[in-house]
């Protein structure tokens, strides 16, 4: 398996984050730009753990943190000193994930108990080949959060 598409999806997210216009406040009930990036960092860590487990021949269950509690996101934001620190951390977690994905061979087809929700559009509660979960991350999850960041962009 190769990480080219995944890297491009992250590049699109970083292009939104690195835009000099900055971000405005989120609509009521939505995540701020900092919280979105914190969510991506936390999710990357889970995906790294799952990929490392597969490479080591161990079983793993993957639970997407789309509904992570805001106090946890806020704590990560504070720990990293805001958006700049979170962005640096996201660069590191995404690079680690992509490097591990490049190491996946046949392990990419290993079923992983997967639990994820992307609003009402995508709900998965079943074993999926890890390559399929990575594909959903690339084609659905990252673009969703890129779009959220874009909507928070100051004019």
N, C-alpha and C positions, 0 to 999 in steps of 0.2 A: 504494500500500500504506500502511496506517496502523499505528501502533505501540500502539494501545490495549490489546490482549491481552498484548503483551509487557511493557508498563508494569505491568499488573496482576500478572503473574507475578513481576516484580522486586519489586513492593510486598509480595507475600506472603513473599518471601525476606527482605526488610528487616524485616518484622514479626517473623520468627523471630530475626533477629540482634539487634534492638533490645529484645527481651524482657529485663527486668531480672533474670530468674532466673540467667542465665549458663549456661555449658556445662561439662559434666563431661568426663572423658577418653574418648577413643573406644575401642570394642572393639578387641582385637588385630587388627592388619592394616588397620584402617579409618583414614580421615582425621580429623584434629581439626577443630573449627569453624574455626580460623584457616586451616588448609590448604584446607578447602572454599571459603572465601571467596577465598583466593589463586587457587585453580583457576578460580573464576568470573571473577575479574579478568583472568587470563591468557587465558581463552577469549573474553571480551568483546573484548580487544585484537585477537585473530585475526578475530573477526566484524566489527569495525570496519574492519580492513584489507580484508577481502573486500568489504564494502559500498562502501567508498571506491573500490576498484578497479572494481567494477561501474559506479558512477556516472561514473567516468572513461573507461569503455569498454574497460577492460583485463581480460585473463583472470586468473583466480585459482583456486587450489586451497585447499580448507578442510580442515584436519585438526583434529578435536576433540582437546583435550588431556586426555581422561579418564584416560589412563595417564601423565600427566606425572610426572616423577621427583620424589620427595619432597624431595630436597635443593634443587631449584629452587623448590618451594613454600615450603620453610623459609627460603630466602634472601629471597623476596618478603615473607614474614611479618616477618622481622627488619628488612628495609629499611623497611617501613611501620610498624614499632613495635608490631605486634600487631593485634588484632581491630579496635580503634577506627580505626587508620590504614587498614587494609584496607577497612573499611566505607566510609570516606570515598572511597577510591579506586574502589570498586565503584559508588558513587553516580555518580561522574564517568564511568566507562566505560559504565555502563548508559544514562545520559542521552545520551552521544554516540551509542551504537548506536541508541537509539530515535529520535533526531533524524535520523540518516541513513536509517533505515527509512522515516520519514515523507517523505523525498525520493525514494524509489524509485517510479518509475512502471512503465513497461514493463520496465525493467531487472530488476525483481523476478522476472520469468519466465526470466531468463538462466540456462542450465544452468551449474552450478559443480561441478567435480570435488570430491566430498564423501567424506570418510573419517571416520566416527565410530562409536563403540561406547558403548552404554549397557548395561553388563553383558552378559548373554546375551540380553536381551530385544530389543535393537535393534542391528543391525550394518548399516552402509551403506558401500559401497565402489563408488560409481558417481556419474555426474553427476546432480545434482538441480536443479530450478529453485531459485534462492536463496530464494524465498518459502517453499518446502517445508522447507528447512533451518532457516529462521527459525521456522517453525511447530513443527518438532521441538524446537527450543530452548525455545520458549514452553510447549509442552504436555507435553514429556517431560523435558528436561534440567534446567530450573530447578525443576520440582516434585520431581524426584528429589533434588536437593541441598537443597531446602527440607525434605523429609522426613528427610534425614540430619541436618540441623541440629536438627530437632524431637526426634529420638531422642537427641541429645546434651544436651538441655536438662536442667538440674538440677531435681529435684522441688521 
